Amino acid sequence: MSKTIKVRIALEINSDGEWFAYGFTRCKSWKEAMECFDTLDGETKRHWITAEVPLPDAEPEAVVGRSETA
């Protein structure tokens, strides 16, 4: 059984379907991620995407995530 790690990715999407995502190990809040956002035009919505991802020693595979609205 391969080891996995839980990741959180901040996602911003606008009404045109354009999106921007950002994340790193220490990104725990929207306040920390805000410097990278506000680049999309129009009304936007923000979500956290969380997923269990295999560590690098495992074979790459598709990862299923779930969204948490910010």
N, C-alpha and C positions, 0 to 999 in steps of 0.2 A: 504494500500500500504506500503510495507516494504521500509526502508531507505537503500540506497546503498552508496558505496564509490568507487571512481575511483582508481585503482591500476596500477602501472607500474612495470614490472618485466624485468630485463635485462637477455637476453638469448644468450648463445653462443652455436653454433652447428658446428660439423666438418663434413668432407666428408664421414665419416663412419656412420653418423647418431647418434653419441654420443652427448649428450647435457648437459649443466649445466645452471641452472637458479638461479638468486639471486635478492632479493629486500627487501626493508624495507621503512618505512614512509619517511625518510629523504634522500633516494637515488634518487638524481635528475639528476645525470650526469654519463657518462661512467667513468670519472676520479674517482669518488667516488666508483664505482663498480669494478674497475680494480684489486684491491687487491685480489678478489675472482676468477678472471679469469686466463687464460693462463694455465689451468690444462689439457686441451685436446690436444691430439696428432694431427698433420697434420694441413692442412689449415682450418681455422675457419671463420665463419661469425657471426656477432652480430646483434641482434634485440632488440627492446623494445616491450614487449607485454603489451597492455593496456586492461583493462576490468572493467566493473561495477560489483561489488561484493556486495551481501547483507550483512548488518551488522549482528553480531552474534545473535541478537534476532529474525532473520528470519529463515525460514526453509532452509536447505542446498539444492542447486540445481546446475545443470550444468551451467557453465558460459562461454559465448562466448567472445573471445578476438580478437584483431586485432594486427598485427605486423607492427612495424615501423623500417625499416632498419637503423642501427646506422651509 
